[in-house]
Amino acid sequence: MRKKRLLAFVIDYFIILSISAIIAFLVQSSGIMFTICCSLLISAILNKDRV
């Protein structure tokens, strides 16, 4: 059970990284937009896990 949860978290993490990278590439601003997107996505996933 614990391994499945960890695997799901790792997959989610890679999805976050790829989405954030795409957003950062499209926006191409300083690191601010990238950081905000990362924070929002990570907090959303952490909240999803908590429920």
Secondary structure, DSSP 8 states (H G I E B T S, - for coil): -HHHHHHHHHHHHHHHHHHHHHHHHHH--SHHHHHHHHHHHHHHHHHHHH-
